[in-house]
Amino acid sequence: MAALLLTGGRVLDPANHLDATADVLILDGKISAVGKPLPPPAGAETLDVRGKIVCPGLIDIHVHLREPGQTTKETLATGTAAAARGGFTSLVCMPNTSPVIDNAGTVALIRERAAREGCVNVFVAAAISKNSAGEELAPIGGLKRAGVVAITDDGRCVQNHELMRRACEYARMFGLPVMDHCQDYSLVSDGVMHEGRWSTALGLRGWPASGEEMMVARNILLAELTGARIHCQHLSAAGSVALLRQARQRGVPISGEACPHHFTLTDAAVAGGEKFWAEDGKELAKLQNGALPGWPKYHTNFKMNPPLRSARDREAVLEGLADGTIEILCSDHAPHCDYEKEVEFDYAPFGITGLETELALSLMQLVHSKKTSLADLIAKFTVNPARLLSLPKGALTPGADADVTVFDPEAEWNFQAETSASKSQNSPFDGWKLRGRAVATIVGGRMAWSENARLVAAGN
C-alpha cells in the first residue's frame, strides 16, 4: 500500500469549505483522510508541510502543449513538467496543433501520449470547426465520445454567427461547454498591440478593445438563445468585464477567465522598461520591493493575443476577479522558439509561456495586494474550473484522486526563463522577483515535482 502523509499544513479546500491546520493522508493514489492528528500507516512517507498551504491540485484550463506537430516549441513531456513545477496537477490542452484536434483519432493520440509521457493529468479540448477554419462544424458528438471536455477554436474565433449558434446547440445536447477566443477579425484587422496612446507613440498597428467586446456580446446573446454554457477565454478589456458582469447578474450561462499577464502588465510595457515602470508600474514596483528588470522597447515577449491593454483595462480585470465576475484563472501558456520571437514586432508570433509564473503573479496581484482572499484565489484554480468542465478534480474529499498542491505563499524567488522546464523561454517575467511558489505537486498520489529532489525520487 503506497502511503504519503502531509503533516501540519494549512489545508485550504474551497470545495469543502475547509480552512484549518490539518494532516492529509494519501493511500493508493486517493485521498484517505483529512484531519488532525492522523497517525501514519506503517511504511508511509511523511512530509512536514508546516507553514505551507495544502490545497487541491491546481487546474489550468488554457494551455498550448503544441503536440502533435509543433514539438520544437513544446511537448507533452516538457509542458507537463513545467506545469508540475508551477504547482498544477491538471491541464486542458488547446486544439490548435498540427493537425488540429478535430477528430476522435487525434484525441486518442494525445490522451495515449499524455498518459505515457506526461507527469500531470492532461484533458483535451477539441475544435469547434473542422481545422478550426470556422466553416464547417467538427463532429461534436464523436469528440464527446472520444473524451474531450470542451470545444474551442482557440487561437482563432468563429466569425460566422450562425455556425457558432449551431455549435452551441450541439454542445448543449452533448453536455460540453463552448470556450471562445473572442476576436472580431473585421475590427482587429492586422493589429499587433492595443489601440491607444502607446500604439500611436510607437507607430504600431492598433488592436481595439472593441474587437474583443463585440464577440463577448455575441456570446452572451447566444448563451441566452441556446442555453449553452459559453466560456470567454483570456478576457483583457474593461468593456468585456462589464458585459460579463451584467449578463451573469441576469442568470445567463456564461463565464470568463483571466491570465496573469493581463492583470499584471499594460500596453506601456511595449514602450520599454523605463517608460513602463514610470507610467504604470508604481503598484508593481511596490510588490517587487522596487526591484524591476528593464526591457528594451518593442520586445516581442510583450506581444500576446489578446494584447496587453491600458491601465484602465487592467484595473477592470482585477475588479472582475475580486468581485467574482471572472471565476477562473489560467495561463494561456503559449511557447514559441527563440528564433520566432527574435524578429520585428510586427512579424513575431503572439504568445508567452506562463505555467511556472502564474501562481506567484496571481498571489502578488490578488492576495498580497489584498484584493481577494487566499481561499478565493484557490477556488479560481480548483473547484471553479473543475465545475465548468465537469472534471472529477478540485477537491480533497476522501476517495477523490490524490491530486494535491503544496505551496509557500511567502517564498521569494527569481524566475529565470533559461532554467524553465518548458522547451521555450518566451516570458516577459524573465528576471522578475516573485513571491509565492509551489513546494510539491502530487498527482494521483505520486510526487510529480518537489523542491526536494529526494521526494520526487521516492514518489516515483
N, C-alpha and C positions, 0 to 999 in steps of 0.2 A: 504494500500500500504506500503510494507516494504521498508524503505529507509535508506541508510547509505551514509554519505558524508565524504570523506577523504580530509582534507584541508592542503594546504601549503607544501606538499611534493615535492621532485624532482621526476617527473614522467619519467621513462625510459621504452620506449616501442619500441624495435628494429624492430618489425614487421611493425610498422607505422612510423619509423624514427623519433620518438619523444623523446626529452630530454629537459625538461623545468619544471620550478616550476609551478604547476597546481593543481587543485582540481579534484577529481574523484567522480562522483555521481553514486550510485548504486540504482536501483529501481527494486523491484520484481525479484531479482536474476540475473539481467542483467546490463551491463554497459550502463548507460543512457547518460552520457556526460563526456568529459574530457576538462577542460579549466580553466580559472581564470578571475574573481571570479565567483563561482557558488552559487547562493542562495539556502539554504537548504529548501526542501519541509516541509510543516507542519508535525511535529511529527518525523522528521528524526533524527536518531542518528548521531552525529558529532564526528569525531575522528581527533584530531590535530596531523598531522604527519610531522610537520616542522623539518627539519634536517634529515629526513629519506628518503629512496629510496622506491618509489611505482612502482611496475612493474607487468607485467602479472604473474599469478600464476606459480611457478616453476614446472617443469616436470622432473621426474626421470624415465627413460625407462628401468631400470635394477634393479629390486627389488625382493627378495625372501620373500614372505609373509608366506610360509610354510603351508598354509591351502589350501586343506584338508590334513589330515593325519600326520602332524608334529607340532601339536599345543602346544607341550611342549616347542618349540623353539620360536614360534611367532604365532599370529593370525591376522586375518583381522583387528580386532579392535585395537590391540596393535601396529601392523605395521603401520596402517594409522595414529594412534596417534603420533607415532614417526615422521612420515613424516610431519604432521602438525606442530609439534614443530620445525622441520628443515626448514619450510617455503615452503613445497611442497604441491601443490594442486592436483596433478595428478601423478599416478604411473602406471607402466606396470609391472604386476607380471609374474614371470617366471614359466614354466610348470613343473619343477622337484619336484612335490609334490607327495603325495601317496594317491590315484593313480595319475599317470602322467596326465596332461591336454592334452589328445589326442583325445577327443570326445566331441560332442556337449553337452551332458548331464553334464559333469564336468564343461564346460564353463558356462552353465546356472546356475549351483550351485554356482559358485564363484561370478558371476555377481549379483545374488539374495542376497547372504550373504553380499557382499560388499555394496550394496545399503542399506541394513538394519543395518549393524553393523559398517561400515567404516565411517570415518569423512572426507575423501578426495575421489576424483574420482579414481576408480580402473579400468584400462583397462587390457585385458587379452592377453598374448602371448601363443600360443599353440605349441605343439611339432611338429617337422618336421617328425619324425618317430614314429611308434606305440611304446608306452612305452619308448620312447627315446632310443630304443635299436639299432638304426642305421641299421635295417634290412628290414623294410617294411614301405612305406610311410603312414603317418596318412591321414585321409580323408580331404585334404586341402580345397576343395570346401565346404564341410559341416561345417568345422570350420569357414570359412569366413562367411557363412550364420548365424552361431551362434554368430558372433560379435567379433571375435578375430582381433587384429590389426597387428599381425606379427606372424611368425613361427620361432621357435628356439629349438634346443635340449640343451639349455644352461645347464651347469653342465657336459655335455657330448659333443662330437663333432662327426658328421657323418664322418666316415673314408672311406666309400665306395663312391668313386668319381662319379660313375655312378648314384647312388641313389641321391646324392646331386645335380647332374645335373637335374634329373627329378623333384626334389623338386623345383629347381629354375624355371623350365619351368612352372610347375603348379602355383607356386606363382605369376609369371608374368601374367598368364592368369586371376588370381583372384585379381590382384592388391595388393598383400601383399609383404612387404619386408621380406627378409630372414635375420635373425640375427644369427651370428655364433660364437660359443665359439671355438676359433682357437687353436687346440691342436692335434698334431700328436702323437698318442699313442706310435708308434714304436720308436720315438725319445725321448719322455719324459719318457717312461717306468715307473718305480716306484720312480721317483724323487720327493723330498719333498721341495726343495728350489732351487733358481737359481744356475746353474752350474758355478762356478767361484772360485775366491780366498777364499771366506768365506765358501763355501760348503766343500772345501778341508780342510781348517783350523778346521772346526767344525766336520768333519767326517760324514756329512750328504749327502745322495744321491742327485746328481745334476740333475737339470731340465734345459736343454739348451734352449737358446732363439730361436734357430732354430726350436724347437718344435712348437713354435707359428708362426714363419715366414713362415714355409712351408705351413701352412694352409691359411695364408693371401695370399700367392702367388696363391694357388689353387683357392681361392675365386675370385681373380682378373681375372683369366683365365675364370672361369665360368660366371662371370658377363659379360665379353666381349662376350662370346659364346652365352649366353641365353638372354641377355638384362635385366635380373632380377636385382632388387635393393638388393644388399648384404651389410649388415652392420656388421663390425667386432667388436666384443664386447671386452671390457676391455683390450685395447692394452697396452703392457708393454715393448716391445723390440724396440731398435733403428732400427733394420732391418725392422720391421713391419711398422714403421712410414715412412721410406724411400720408401718402396714398395707402400704404400698407396699414398704418395705424387706423385710419378711418374705415377701411374695409374690414379689418378684424373686429372693430367695435360693432359692426353690423352683423357679425357672425359669418362672414364669407370664409370658406375653407382655403385660406391662402396663408402662406408663411414666408419667412425670409431668413437669410443668413448674412453674416458679415465676416470679413477677413481682417486680420490684424494690420496689414499694410494700409488699408483704407481708413482705419481709425487711429493710426499712429502717424502717418505721413500726409503731406499735402503736395499739390502740384508745384509749389515753390521749390521742392527738392530738385526738380529738373534744372533749376537755375544755379545749382551748386551749393555746397555745404554752407559756406559763409553767409550767403543771402538767406538760405532756408532757415538756419538757426536764428538769424537776426529777425526775420519776418514772422515766422510761425512756430519757432521751436522753444519758446520760453518754458512751456509745461514739460516738454521732452527734456530740456536741459536740467530741470529740477529733478525729474525722475532718474536722470543719468548722473546726478551729482555734478553736473557741469561738464562731464567728460563725453563729448560727442565727436565722432570721427568726421573728417572732412571728405567731401566728394567733389569731383570736378563737374563742371557744367555739362549738360546733355548726357549724363551717364545712363546707359541703357538698362541698368538694373532698377531704374525707376520707371521703366516702361512696362505697363501691365494693362490687362483688359478685364473690366473697365479701368480707366486711368485713375491715378491719384487726383483727387479733386480739391476744391477750395477748403479753407479753414472752416467756413460755414457748413459745408457738407460733412466734413469730418466730425464736427460737433453734433450734427444731426444724427449721424450714425451712432455716436456714443450715447446720445439721449435715447435713441431707439433700443439700444441694448440695455440701458439702465431701466427703462420703463416696461420692458418685456415685449415691445413691438417686434423686435428681432430676437428670436428664441434660440438661434443656433450659431455657433462659431465654427469656422473651418479655415483651411489654409489656402485653397486653390493652388496647391503645390504644383508648379509648372516648370520642371527642369529643362534647361537648354544647354547646348555645348558652348564652350567659351568662344569658339570662332563664329558662332551665330550671333552672339551678343556684341562682339568686338567689331562693329560696323557703325555707320552713321545712324543716328537715332531713327530717322525715317525708315530704315531698312531692317532694323533689328526686330526679332520676334517679340511678341508680348509675353510676359510671364516671369515669375520669380519662384524660387524654392521657398518652403515655409514650414515644413513639418517639424524641424528642430527648434524653431524660434517662436512658434505661435503660442505655446503655453506661457512662456515668460512675458511676451509682449502683451498678452491678454491680462495677465496678472498685473503688470505695470500700469496699463491704461485703465483697467476697470476696478481692480481690487485695491492696489496700493494707492491709487488716486481717490479711493473711497466713493466711486460711482456706483458700484454694486457690491454685494456680499460675496464671500468666497463660495458659499453654497449655491448661489445663483450662477456664478461662473461655471461651477462643476456641472450644474444641470444643463447648461448650454453645450457642454461637451459630452454628456452622457445620456440621461433619460430623455431629453428633448429630441436629439437626432434618432435615438432608438425608437421613440414613439412615432415619429414622422414616417420612418421606413419599416416599421413593424419588425425591428430586429430583436432577437432574443438576447439582448445585451443591456448594459446601462444600469445594472443594479447589483447589490451584494446580497441578494436574497439566498438563503440556504437552498441548495440544489441547483442554483444557477451556475453557468460556466464560470470558472475562476479566472476571469479577466480583471486584473487589479492594477491600478497605477499608484505608485508611492512617489510623492514629490515634496520638495522643500520650498515653500513659497518665498522664503527669505534668502535663499542661496544666491550669491552674486558670482557671475562668471562672464567671461568674454567669449562671444561667438566668433569662431574663425571658420570661414567657409571652406578653407582648404583642408580642414580636418573633419568635415562633414561626412556622414555615412552615405549621403546621396552621391550619385555619379556626377552631378553638376554643381556649380558653385555660384549661380546667378542670384545672389541675395543682396538686397540693399542694406541688410543689417550686419554685413561683414564688419567685424571690428567693434561691434556695439558691446557695451557693458550691460548685461541683462540681469534681472532679479527674478528668481524662481526657476527651478529646474527639476526634471524627473530624476528620481533616485533609483527606482526599479520599475520595470514593466513586466508584468506577469500575464501570460496568455495561456488559457486553459491549464493553469497550474504550473506551467513551465516558465522559468525565468528567461524571457526573451532578451532583456537587456538589464544591466545593473552597472552603477558606477564602480562597483566592486567586481572585478573580473572573476574572482573565485566563485561568486554566487552564480554567475552565468554558467560556468563550467559545471557546478553542482546541479543547477537546474536542468541542464541538458543531459 
